[in-house]
Amino acid sequence: MADFQSQAMGLTGLTIDASSTTPSRAEFSTFLNDGVIDVTSRWILVRPQDIDNFTRESATTASNGFDTSGAKIIAVIREAGADGDTDGSTAWEPCRKVPVQMQSRVVDVDSLSYASKYNPAYIIDSNGLLNVYPVPDGTDDGYKVFYVNNSPEETDGSALDHASTGIKWFPADKVHLVVLYASMKSLQAKMGDTTITDLSVTAVPPDVPTLSSSSVSFSQSAPTYTSPTTTISGVAWATEYPAAEVDITTPLAAIVTNIDLANGIIDASPVPPDNASAFSLGGEFDDAMAKAKALIDDAGSLTQGDDAEAHLASEDSELVASTVQIASQELQRANLGLQDATQTFSSGLGKFSAEVQAYQTEIGEMSARAQGYIQAAQGYANEVKTRLSATQTKIAEYQSRVQDALNEFNEANAVYQAQLQLSFKNADFDNQEDARLVQKYQAEYAGYTAEVGAQVQEYTQNLQADGTGYQWLQGQYASLKAEYDAAFMIAAPKPQQQARR
């Protein structure tokens, strides 16, 4: 497999070797390390379920104060009185994360938050230091930390640099994205190295001869070419946009403000609610309905049939009234049973509806965070494109000013030449020496104007070549940037349809 330096040279057309200066091998190696961090943070943001592919495991540590260096912690495990390195199946207990303000509770045996060796805890203290409780003392109570790697290395554990061919604790199918990132940064550095120096015309006008005759009346100085000035000095990408812009804990302050990538990470996908059949409504509703039906039947039996007719025939008004009262009471009980059944069903349906709505909200928030990051990244890309385009525009503007300055020089020279010729024509030279001096001056002045024109033309040609090279670099950068961003956009979660009730 070709090393990363060779791959980048094929993508960019740049020379990156021991003698190159922009980018140098050291710069390219830095770009590779930055690329690992950028790809890791962006991929976990859009695909949190892939976090295990970027996991690094620490050695067993026997004292508190593990330096996380800002890494995202995935899990912490602690030995429970046995050597976990030789008995990995039973010796380790998972540690729960506890807020830093609870650190006095985890060591208090009377607290519900007390951490025992079978229910250990960990806290992230100041400066990103990780402490485990119970506090380890080196007697089979060490701990291990599983975290997202933020210190890139070659597959053999050596420093990641231009000669590397693989990356440790990093998925192999994402390595090409790191090379793309480093290639983009290399092109940015090359564009940033584009420096337009002001045109400096070195041609010096000849001295006007001193003539013995006073008959020549001409005192105007010869015109000089005034070079335009410019403030274009390239863009120092390596310092203006440092690696921190892609750090998962640092906002892109140099370009896009208030984009906190750490808060955009989705730790877990939303869990959909159980469907309506999962609620135990059927049995409750059927029981209530059966009870109501029985009550209605009982009430009806008192006001129908032979017994009712006998009561009415005997004109026993009290018995009839009692029968009607009992029927009324039973009907009321039946109505209450129906109301209970209806309320039970409505309550269950309302709970399901609320869970569906909460699930939809969670889906929307997850999608919005992912889409928000993509939009922020696009804003960054647009800003970079604007900055790069501005340099090309300034090149064209300065080239136009150079031509304007030459035109002004030519106009002033034409006026000067005309006045000079008129003065000499009207002069009455006393001797041949004066005539010879005049002819010499005319020849020297002609050479001076020709030299000015040649220097300006050479500078213009070089400026055009610089502009063409800059445009090519800009096109290569845009192409690689589009390929790089597309990988994350494809992996990003798509907005899901809202669940139907």
Protein Blocks (a to p, Z undefined) as FASTA:
>chain_A
ZZfklmmmmmnopacdfkbmbdcfklmmmmmmmmmmmmmmmmmmmmmmlmmmmcccdddd
fbehiafklpacfbdcddehiafklmmmlmpccdddddfklmmmmmmmkbmkbccfklcc
ddddehhiacdddddehiapaccdddddfbdcdfkopacdfkbcbdehiafklmmmmmmm
mmmmmmmmmmmmpccdddddfbdcddddddfbfkbgcfbdcddddddddfbebjafklmm
cfklmgckbccfklmghiafklmpcfbdcdddddfklpcfklmmmmmmmmmmmmmmmmmm
mmgcjklmmmmmnopaklmmmmmmmmmmmmmmmmmmmmmmmmmmmmmmmmmmmmmmmmmm
mmmmmmmmmmmmmmmmmmmmmmmmmmmmmmmmmmmmmmmmmmmmmmmmmmmmmmmmmmmm
mmmmmpccfbfklmmmmmmmmmmmmmmmmmmmmmmmmmmmmmmmmmmmmmmmmmmmmmmm
mmmmmmmmmmpccddddddZZ
